[in-house]
């Protein structure tokens, strides 16, 4: 399952990279879509874009095909994961994790495939340290200096934990228990506009979600 999850993550990065290349090509030639990217309307708009030089039109079609192939590969791997989850030994834990806000099927499977048995962590602090979600520190004597998170450990598990924690900024709503929830496409996100305060809230709430994660999997939380 871990290899399948990592293959899907690689497919996601390939799709994001292909979309960025297509947008960059269109931007260089002053073709800018005014609406939301990668919707059905945006795809229809792409089919209407025309260039005077045949070589440029060939490049455009190649970029479009690259995006379609990457997205199809990602969706195919997602379907394979969904099909194999019922046969996986960690299926009960997958269902338990989906009781948490921000955790759908893919996030739960990714976390368990990368981290493994969560009961080996005695408390949330150990899991957060394992995932590199604790603040870095450069202290000397009475001077205490803390920086951003250490980002040590497994990057895929850390990524899905942080993405799940972002949902705690919004009001809770009822949702389906199972089913894929596609991660946010970061190629369209303007991270520069996000305030430092919101980043701190996102990272700090991971502690609460980690505690809940260990609780719902039967670990003793101290």
Buried (B, 14 or more C-beta within 10 A) or exposed (E): BEEBBBBBBEBBEBBBBBBBBBBEBBEEEEBEBEEEBBEEEEEEBBEEBEEEEEEBEEBBEEBBEBBEBBBEBBBEBBEEBBEEBEEBEBBEBBBBBBEBBBBBBBBBBBBBBBBEEBEEBEBBBBBBBBBBBBEEEEEEEEEEEEEEBBEBBBEBBBBBBBBBBBBBEEEEEEEEEEEBBEBEEEBEEEEEEEEEEEBEBBBEBBBEBBBBBBBBBEBEEE
